[in-house]
Amino acid sequence: MIMLMVMAWAYEPLGFLATCILFLIGYGILLGERRPWFLAVTVLVITLILYVGFSVFLGVMLPRGYVPFLRQIALFLESVFQHL
């Protein structure tokens, strides 16, 4: 529950991508995953699937965040997946 509260608090300032990645890493560690490469690949794939599913297919505007480089990454992904 604490992880969800922290994610909800950080969702707007950090944006969807950063909070989703951090939450999934924390949750994976909490579940006992100890292979860093597997955790990294799984987290990136799940984040990308969620991002494309919500922003492209459902048309939900996900927060980009206020941190400049995180915002630039979100804008880049939007431009890449805009044509799907």
C-alpha positions in Angstrom: 0.0 0.0 0.0 2.9 2.4 0.8 4.3 1.8 -2.7 1.0 2.7 -4.3 0.7 5.8 -2.2 4.2 6.9 -3.3 3.4 6.1 -6.9 0.2 8.2 -6.7 2.2 11.1 -5.2 5.0 10.9 -7.8 2.7 10.2 -10.8 2.2 13.8 -11.8 5.6 15.3 -11.2 7.6 12.4 -12.6 5.2 11.2 -15.3 3.8 7.9 -16.2 7.0 6.3 -17.5 9.3 7.0 -14.6 6.7 6.1 -11.9 5.7 2.9 -13.7 9.3 1.8 -14.1 10.1 2.6 -10.4 7.0 0.9 -9.2 7.5 -2.3 -11.2 11.2 -2.5 -10.1 10.1 -2.1 -6.5 7.3 -4.6 -6.9 9.6 -7.1 -8.6 12.1 -6.9 -5.8 9.3 -7.2 -3.2 8.2 -10.4 -5.0 11.7 -11.8 -4.7 13.1 -11.4 -8.2 16.9 -11.4 -7.9 18.0 -11.4 -11.6 18.7 -7.8 -12.5 18.7 -8.4 -16.3 15.4 -10.2 -16.2 13.8 -7.5 -14.0 15.1 -4.7 -16.2 13.8 -6.4 -19.4 10.4 -7.3 -17.9 9.9 -3.8 -16.4 10.7 -2.1 -19.8 8.4 -4.4 -21.7 5.5 -4.1 -19.3 5.9 -0.3 -19.2 6.0 -0.1 -23.0 2.9 -2.3 -23.3 1.0 -0.2 -20.7 2.1 3.0 -22.4 1.0 1.9 -25.9 -2.2 0.3 -24.6 -3.4 3.4 -22.8 -2.0 6.3 -24.8 -2.3 4.8 -28.4 -5.2 2.3 -28.3 -7.4 3.9 -25.6 -6.4 7.5 -26.2 -5.8 8.3 -22.6 -3.4 11.2 -22.0 -0.8 10.0 -19.5 1.2 12.6 -17.5 4.6 13.5 -19.0 6.0 14.8 -15.8 7.8 18.1 -15.0 11.4 16.8 -15.0 12.8 18.0 -18.4 14.6 14.9 -19.6 11.7 12.6 -18.5 9.3 14.9 -20.4 11.5 14.7 -23.5 11.4 10.9 -23.4 7.6 10.9 -23.1 7.3 13.3 -26.0 9.7 11.2 -28.1 7.7 8.1 -27.4 4.5 9.9 -28.3 5.9 10.9 -31.6 7.1 7.4 -32.3 3.8 5.7 -31.5 1.6 8.4 -32.9 1.3 6.6 -36.2 -0.1 3.3 -34.9 
